[in-house]
Amino acid sequence: MNDPAAGLRVLLVSPKPPPSGGIGRWTVLLLKWAVGRPDLSLRHVDISPHWRAVDDMRLGRRVLGGVLQGIRDTYRCLVAFLVFRPHVIHLNTSARLRGPLDTAILLLAALFGVRRVYHIRMGRMPAVMQSRGWEWQGLRWALRLADRVIVLDSSSERSLRGFLSATRVVRLPNAIDLNASTCLYGESEPPRVLYLGHIIPTKGMKELMEAWRELRPQGWSLRLVGLGSADYRRHLQTIVGPAADVQFVGDVPPEQAWREMQEASVFVLPSYTEGFPNSVLEAMAAGKAVVATRVGAIPEMLDVDLPEPCGIVSAPRDAQRLAAGLRRVMEDPGLRAKLGGKARLKAEREYDSGRVYERLVRIWGDVAGRSVLDQPTAGTTTAAPS
């Protein structure tokens, strides 16, 4: 093992806001946490798709824009390999069309002798592997090139351990800074249900509007915070009806988003697919009752299959079950307090950033064959040139 004073150099290839998103928030938190470690130096390459809106899903634009961005991102990684000379590259991916680009970046890293950590940031891996479709074909070579593959949920872990050796696959949760997540605000009056995320179809917006229309709650409001097109917001309003108290807040800075979470009575996430959603993690840290769908790591986060759950889940695309879950917590303040309290305790026990990121650094050190310090005190965090 090398002297830890020499420092472990890690090239982090990951999106960073804007636009806002779960992986981007993870990136910001990690970069902030890493400052203060003498044994660690991070260089960041931003792969966020700044060139398109989050709700612009046109295939042609995504392919063309993705190819051009891929050339740029690969060039930035090449420069980092030459100048920064990392021991490890940590590449985040949400899959979809990124597989071939991820393969190119990891292959380039291998040619430069850089060890490779590939972080799968979605919970669809079992279905992707079973389909053997174009998404899997794009991912499989990237997976083979990785020295370590990090996943978010147990289903993905089991699936990939059937494709790779078990020692190359590790499950690691997302993290939250609980020191910054103190309860500064109480529930608002009148009470509100909060959704925080992109306002796009795959987040279950249609089902949420249908559930709210069925509930017709008196004295409650539904607030949707996040990016979304004006046309889609108008479409959603037609589903729920003009009389419903539904408020589209738009995108907000992280501090305001946290205040929205603090003031909410219930948090809802009706997504069709998720990995390890930071919004649920933030709701848990805020001590809120969570109603979500049984996708990705959400059932594990909320312990819904254990005797003492800390949230409620329903099947995705099921507006009636979603409405039933919301009704339970909206009508029972005691249940809201119980679920929220258990959620906060679990966040403290398992998801604090210090605990989770120490595990991540140990993974990097193990992959690179370098020791790391147990007690961080000072360090360096740098950003890749634009």
PLY file of the C-alpha trace (Angstrom):
ply
format ascii 1.0
element vertex 386
property float x
property float y
property float z
element edge 385
property int vertex1
property int vertex2
end_header
0.00 0.00 0.00
1.21 3.51 -0.78
1.68 6.31 1.74
-1.75 7.90 2.32
-0.08 11.31 2.65
0.49 11.19 -1.10
-3.27 11.50 -1.51
-5.81 9.43 -3.39
-6.72 11.19 -6.62
-10.27 10.54 -7.85
-11.81 11.79 -11.09
-15.54 12.20 -10.45
-17.53 12.14 -13.70
-21.03 13.12 -12.69
-23.78 15.68 -13.41
-24.03 18.83 -11.32
-26.89 21.35 -11.24
-28.29 23.06 -13.17
-30.66 21.50 -13.95
-31.53 20.18 -10.51
-31.78 16.44 -10.02
-31.00 13.65 -7.59
-27.58 12.70 -8.99
-26.63 16.37 -9.19
-27.51 16.92 -5.53
-25.45 13.83 -4.64
-22.50 15.32 -6.53
-22.74 18.68 -4.77
-22.93 17.01 -1.35
-19.94 14.76 -2.05
-17.77 17.63 -3.30
-18.66 19.66 -0.22
-17.98 16.74 2.13
-14.60 15.94 0.53
-13.15 19.35 1.42
-11.13 18.77 4.57
-9.47 15.43 3.77
-5.66 15.31 3.52
-5.79 11.87 1.90
-8.20 12.72 -0.91
-8.21 14.96 -3.97
-11.23 15.15 -6.27
-11.39 16.50 -9.80
-14.93 16.87 -11.19
-16.08 16.59 -14.80
-19.66 17.83 -15.17
-21.74 15.66 -17.54
-25.08 17.36 -16.92
-27.09 17.88 -20.18
-27.24 21.69 -20.03
-28.18 21.80 -23.71
-31.76 20.50 -23.29
-34.71 20.96 -20.96
-35.43 18.08 -18.57
-38.79 17.43 -20.23
-37.41 17.46 -23.79
-37.48 13.75 -24.60
-37.30 13.96 -28.40
-35.16 11.01 -29.49
-33.40 12.79 -32.35
-32.38 15.72 -30.19
-31.24 13.45 -27.39
-29.14 11.29 -29.74
-27.52 14.22 -31.58
-27.01 16.29 -28.46
-25.79 13.25 -26.56
-23.18 12.42 -29.20
-21.84 15.98 -29.20
-21.80 16.13 -25.41
-20.19 12.69 -25.32
-17.30 13.92 -27.45
-16.87 16.90 -25.13
-17.08 14.80 -21.95
-14.60 12.23 -23.28
-12.17 15.01 -24.20
-12.43 16.49 -20.69
-11.73 13.08 -19.20
-8.73 12.68 -21.51
-7.34 16.02 -20.32
-7.86 14.95 -16.70
-6.05 11.65 -17.30
-3.08 13.55 -18.72
-2.96 16.45 -16.25
-4.60 15.25 -13.02
-3.43 11.61 -13.37
-6.14 10.07 -11.19
-5.81 6.75 -9.43
-9.55 6.11 -9.77
-12.37 7.30 -12.01
-15.87 7.30 -10.51
-18.43 7.44 -13.31
-22.11 8.01 -12.51
-24.71 6.85 -14.99
-28.48 6.79 -15.28
-28.14 4.44 -18.29
-30.70 4.97 -21.09
-28.58 6.19 -24.01
-25.36 6.60 -22.02
-24.08 3.02 -22.26
-21.81 3.42 -25.32
-20.41 6.72 -24.00
-19.76 5.17 -20.58
-17.97 2.30 -22.30
-15.74 4.74 -24.21
-14.80 6.68 -21.08
-14.06 3.54 -19.05
-12.04 2.04 -21.91
-10.00 5.24 -22.12
-9.43 5.06 -18.36
-8.23 1.47 -18.69
-5.75 2.47 -21.40
-4.29 5.06 -19.01
-4.09 2.54 -16.18
-6.82 4.25 -14.12
-8.93 2.02 -11.89
-12.65 2.22 -12.58
-15.77 2.55 -10.40
-19.09 2.53 -12.25
-22.09 3.84 -10.28
-25.50 2.72 -11.58
-28.01 5.41 -10.55
-31.29 3.71 -11.43
-33.39 0.82 -10.16
-34.35 -0.73 -13.50
-31.33 -3.01 -13.80
-33.19 -6.34 -13.37
-35.67 -5.39 -16.11
-32.92 -4.03 -18.37
-30.91 -7.24 -18.03
-33.94 -9.44 -18.62
-34.97 -7.56 -21.76
-31.53 -7.94 -23.40
-32.49 -4.88 -25.45
-30.52 -1.93 -26.73
-30.05 -0.39 -23.28
-28.49 -3.58 -21.94
-26.26 -3.94 -24.99
-24.96 -0.45 -24.35
-24.30 -1.14 -20.66
-22.83 -4.61 -20.64
-19.36 -3.68 -21.91
-19.13 -0.74 -19.50
-19.98 -3.13 -16.66
-17.25 -5.53 -17.75
-14.70 -2.71 -17.84
-15.46 -1.62 -14.26
-13.32 -2.79 -11.36
-16.23 -2.11 -9.03
-19.92 -1.54 -9.79
-21.98 0.36 -7.22
-25.76 -0.12 -7.15
-28.54 1.43 -5.08
-30.94 -1.43 -4.36
-30.83 -5.11 -3.49
-32.60 -6.25 -6.69
-29.92 -4.66 -8.87
-27.23 -6.12 -6.64
-28.60 -9.66 -7.01
-29.01 -9.32 -10.77
-25.50 -8.00 -11.40
-23.91 -10.59 -9.15
-25.22 -13.13 -11.63
-23.39 -11.32 -14.44
-20.19 -10.21 -12.67
-18.28 -11.77 -9.81
-19.89 -11.00 -6.45
-16.80 -9.12 -5.21
-17.12 -6.56 -8.01
-20.66 -5.47 -7.05
-21.43 -3.41 -3.96
-24.61 -1.72 -2.74
-24.25 1.79 -1.36
-27.12 4.13 -0.44
-27.32 7.80 -1.25
-26.51 10.16 1.59
-27.75 13.31 3.27
-26.02 15.88 5.45
-28.02 15.56 8.65
-26.10 18.42 10.26
-27.63 20.72 7.66
-31.01 18.98 7.82
-32.22 20.29 11.13
-35.92 20.89 11.65
-36.18 24.68 11.48
-39.82 24.98 10.42
-43.03 23.27 11.37
-45.96 22.21 9.20
-47.73 24.98 7.39
-51.34 25.93 7.93
-53.36 24.92 6.04
-51.61 21.54 5.63
-50.03 20.61 2.33
-48.82 17.60 0.38
-45.49 18.21 -1.36
-44.00 16.74 -4.52
-40.37 17.69 -5.20
-38.79 16.70 -8.52
-39.06 17.10 -12.27
-42.61 17.68 -13.55
-42.52 14.99 -16.25
-44.77 12.01 -17.09
-42.43 9.28 -15.76
-42.64 10.81 -12.29
-46.30 9.72 -12.12
-47.79 13.19 -12.49
-50.91 11.93 -14.26
-51.67 9.47 -11.46
-51.02 12.12 -8.82
-53.53 14.46 -10.45
-56.08 11.64 -10.73
-55.54 10.71 -7.07
-55.97 14.33 -5.97
-59.15 14.61 -8.05
-60.50 11.50 -6.32
-59.56 12.74 -2.84
-60.99 16.26 -3.22
-59.48 17.09 0.20
-60.91 20.01 2.11
-58.37 22.39 3.62
-55.34 20.74 1.99
-53.15 21.96 -0.88
-50.87 20.06 -3.24
-47.58 21.81 -4.08
-45.39 20.63 -6.95
-41.83 21.99 -6.83
-39.53 21.40 -9.79
-38.86 21.98 -13.46
-41.59 21.35 -16.01
-42.93 22.90 -19.17
-45.87 25.30 -19.10
-47.77 23.13 -21.60
-47.45 20.05 -19.41
-48.50 21.94 -16.31
-51.63 23.14 -18.12
-52.36 19.56 -19.18
-52.07 18.37 -15.57
-54.40 21.13 -14.42
-57.06 19.92 -16.85
-56.87 16.44 -15.26
-57.38 17.63 -11.71
-59.83 20.40 -12.57
-59.67 24.17 -12.10
-61.16 24.16 -8.60
-58.48 21.92 -7.07
-55.87 23.56 -4.86
-52.81 22.52 -6.86
-49.84 24.90 -6.90
-47.00 24.64 -9.43
-44.09 26.37 -7.74
-41.38 25.82 -10.38
-37.70 25.21 -9.78
-36.26 26.72 -6.58
-32.82 26.96 -4.93
-31.85 24.13 -2.54
-32.48 26.27 0.55
-36.02 27.04 -0.53
-36.63 23.40 -1.50
-35.59 22.36 2.01
-37.95 24.91 3.54
-40.76 23.55 1.34
-39.98 20.09 2.70
-39.95 21.33 6.28
-43.32 23.03 5.94
-45.03 20.08 4.23
-47.26 17.68 6.14
-46.83 14.77 3.69
-44.33 14.04 0.93
-45.44 12.13 -2.19
-43.39 10.52 -4.97
-45.51 8.52 -7.48
-42.67 7.68 -9.94
-42.73 4.85 -12.45
-39.02 4.22 -11.88
-36.40 5.39 -9.39
-33.00 4.48 -8.07
-32.45 5.79 -4.55
-34.41 9.06 -4.68
-32.82 11.94 -2.82
-36.21 13.58 -2.41
-37.42 10.64 -0.29
-34.17 10.79 1.67
-34.71 14.51 2.30
-38.30 13.85 3.41
-37.04 11.21 5.84
-34.45 13.64 7.23
-37.22 16.22 7.65
-39.30 13.71 9.61
-42.14 13.63 7.08
-44.61 10.87 6.30
-43.80 9.55 2.82
-46.25 8.09 0.30
-44.42 6.68 -2.74
-44.40 3.88 -5.29
-42.79 0.47 -4.92
-39.88 1.07 -7.29
-36.09 1.05 -6.99
-34.76 1.27 -3.45
-37.88 2.97 -2.03
-39.30 -0.16 -0.32
-35.94 -0.71 1.41
-35.64 2.94 2.39
-39.08 2.94 4.00
-38.88 -0.60 5.47
-42.31 -1.32 4.03
-41.82 -5.09 4.17
-40.80 -5.02 7.84
-43.09 -4.97 10.90
-42.33 -1.29 11.61
-42.43 0.62 8.29
-41.59 4.32 8.08
-43.65 5.07 4.97
-46.40 3.85 2.65
-46.00 2.52 -0.89
-48.34 1.60 -3.73
-47.86 0.11 -7.18
-46.75 2.57 -9.86
-49.39 3.81 -12.31
-52.19 3.05 -9.83
-54.01 6.29 -8.99
-56.56 4.62 -6.71
-53.94 2.96 -4.51
-51.99 6.21 -4.43
-55.12 8.05 -3.31
-55.72 5.44 -0.61
-52.22 5.89 0.78
-52.52 9.64 0.79
-55.91 9.46 2.47
-54.52 7.33 5.31
-51.84 9.83 6.31
-53.86 12.97 5.56
-56.69 11.85 7.84
-54.46 10.63 10.71
-52.05 13.18 12.30
-50.84 10.51 14.71
-49.84 8.22 11.84
-48.05 11.09 10.11
-46.02 11.79 13.25
-45.23 8.10 13.80
-44.05 7.48 10.23
-42.08 10.70 10.12
-40.34 9.98 13.41
-39.30 6.50 12.32
-38.09 7.87 8.98
-35.86 10.46 10.67
-34.35 7.83 12.98
-33.53 5.58 10.03
-31.91 8.45 8.15
-29.73 9.16 11.19
-28.84 5.49 11.56
-28.02 4.60 7.95
-27.87 7.55 5.55
-25.79 10.29 7.16
-23.24 11.63 4.64
-20.26 11.08 6.93
-21.07 7.39 7.33
-21.91 6.75 3.67
-19.05 8.72 2.10
-16.48 7.09 4.39
-17.61 3.79 2.87
-17.26 5.27 -0.61
-13.70 6.44 0.08
-12.82 2.97 1.34
-14.16 1.53 -1.93
-11.96 3.93 -3.90
-8.94 3.06 -1.78
-9.56 -0.67 -2.15
-9.94 -0.40 -5.93
-6.78 1.72 -6.24
-4.78 -0.37 -3.77
-4.09 2.69 -1.62
-4.71 3.29 2.08
-6.92 6.15 3.27
-7.14 7.91 6.61
-9.98 7.08 9.00
-10.30 10.58 10.46
-10.42 13.34 7.81
-9.13 16.79 8.75
-8.16 18.66 5.60
-8.15 18.07 1.86
-8.47 19.31 -1.67
-11.38 19.45 -4.06
-10.88 20.79 -7.55
-13.02 21.14 -10.65
-12.20 20.09 -14.16
-11.74 22.91 -16.64
-14.75 23.79 -18.75
0 1
1 2
2 3
3 4
4 5
5 6
6 7
7 8
8 9
9 10
10 11
11 12
12 13
13 14
14 15
15 16
16 17
17 18
18 19
19 20
20 21
21 22
22 23
23 24
24 25
25 26
26 27
27 28
28 29
29 30
30 31
31 32
32 33
33 34
34 35
35 36
36 37
37 38
38 39
39 40
40 41
41 42
42 43
43 44
44 45
45 46
46 47
47 48
48 49
49 50
50 51
51 52
52 53
53 54
54 55
55 56
56 57
57 58
58 59
59 60
60 61
61 62
62 63
63 64
64 65
65 66
66 67
67 68
68 69
69 70
70 71
71 72
72 73
73 74
74 75
75 76
76 77
77 78
78 79
79 80
80 81
81 82
82 83
83 84
84 85
85 86
86 87
87 88
88 89
89 90
90 91
91 92
92 93
93 94
94 95
95 96
96 97
97 98
98 99
99 100
100 101
101 102
102 103
103 104
104 105
105 106
106 107
107 108
108 109
109 110
110 111
111 112
112 113
113 114
114 115
115 116
116 117
117 118
118 119
119 120
120 121
121 122
122 123
123 124
124 125
125 126
126 127
127 128
128 129
129 130
130 131
131 132
132 133
133 134
134 135
135 136
136 137
137 138
138 139
139 140
140 141
141 142
142 143
143 144
144 145
145 146
146 147
147 148
148 149
149 150
150 151
151 152
152 153
153 154
154 155
155 156
156 157
157 158
158 159
159 160
160 161
161 162
162 163
163 164
164 165
165 166
166 167
167 168
168 169
169 170
170 171
171 172
172 173
173 174
174 175
175 176
176 177
177 178
178 179
179 180
180 181
181 182
182 183
183 184
184 185
185 186
186 187
187 188
188 189
189 190
190 191
191 192
192 193
193 194
194 195
195 196
196 197
197 198
198 199
199 200
200 201
201 202
202 203
203 204
204 205
205 206
206 207
207 208
208 209
209 210
210 211
211 212
212 213
213 214
214 215
215 216
216 217
217 218
218 219
219 220
220 221
221 222
222 223
223 224
224 225
225 226
226 227
227 228
228 229
229 230
230 231
231 232
232 233
233 234
234 235
235 236
236 237
237 238
238 239
239 240
240 241
241 242
242 243
243 244
244 245
245 246
246 247
247 248
248 249
249 250
250 251
251 252
252 253
253 254
254 255
255 256
256 257
257 258
258 259
259 260
260 261
261 262
262 263
263 264
264 265
265 266
266 267
267 268
268 269
269 270
270 271
271 272
272 273
273 274
274 275
275 276
276 277
277 278
278 279
279 280
280 281
281 282
282 283
283 284
284 285
285 286
286 287
287 288
288 289
289 290
290 291
291 292
292 293
293 294
294 295
295 296
296 297
297 298
298 299
299 300
300 301
301 302
302 303
303 304
304 305
305 306
306 307
307 308
308 309
309 310
310 311
311 312
312 313
313 314
314 315
315 316
316 317
317 318
318 319
319 320
320 321
321 322
322 323
323 324
324 325
325 326
326 327
327 328
328 329
329 330
330 331
331 332
332 333
333 334
334 335
335 336
336 337
337 338
338 339
339 340
340 341
341 342
342 343
343 344
344 345
345 346
346 347
347 348
348 349
349 350
350 351
351 352
352 353
353 354
354 355
355 356
356 357
357 358
358 359
359 360
360 361
361 362
362 363
363 364
364 365
365 366
366 367
367 368
368 369
369 370
370 371
371 372
372 373
373 374
374 375
375 376
376 377
377 378
378 379
379 380
380 381
381 382
382 383
383 384
384 385
